[in-house]
C-alpha cells in the first residue's frame, strides 16, 4: 500500500503549480463580475440590483488599480 501513496505524492507536488495559475487569474476580477448579472437576470428586481452592484464593483476595481499605480494618482 505504501508504493501507491508515494505515487500520489508527485501529483500533489504538481498541484501547487496549478494553484499558482488560479491566483494569477484571480487578479483578473472583471470576468467573474460579468457572470452574476446573467444569473440574476431571472429576477427583474435582481437585475437592477446587479447593475448597481456591477457599477460599484467596477468603481472599486478602478480604485484598486489607481491605488496600485502611483502614476495614476499623480496624474489625477
N, C-alpha and C positions, 0 to 999 in steps of 0.2 A: 504493500500500500504506500510505502514511503516514496518510491521512484515516481509514481504518477503525481504526487504532491510537488515534487521538485519540477515536474513538467509545467505545473500550474504557476510556479514562481516566475519563470521568464515572461509569461503572459502578463502577470501583474507588473513586471518591470517595464513592459511595453505600454501599459495603461497610463502611467504618468505622462508619457509623451503625448498621448491623446488628450490628456487632461489639460495640457498647456494650450492646445488649439482652441478649446471652448472658452478659455479665459480671454484669448485674443478676440474671438468672435463676440464674447460678452461685452467687449468695449464698444462694439457696434450696436448701440441700443435702438436706433430707428427701425430696423426691420421688425423686431418683436412688437414695437408700438403699433405698427400697421395692422397686425392681425387682430387685436382685441376688438376694434370697432366693427370688424366683419362679423364677429360672434354676437356682438350686441345689436347688430342690425336687425335681429329678430324682433326686438322691442323698440318702438319709435322713441319712447322716452329715454331708453338706454343709449340710443344713437346720439341724441343731443348731449347727453352726459358724457358720452365717449368723445364727442367732438371737443367739448370743453376740456376734458382730461388730456386729450391729444395735444391741444394747444398749450396746456400747462406743461406737459412733458417736453414738448419741443422747446419751450422757453427755458425750462430747467436744463435741458441738454445744451442749449446755446450758452447758458450761463456757465455751465461746466467748462465748455470749450474756451470761453473768454477767460475763465479763471486759470485754466491750464496754460494758455498762451499769453504771457505778459505783454507781448507786442500788441495784441488786440486791445488790451486795457490802455496802453499808452496811446494807441490810435484814437480811442474814444476821447 
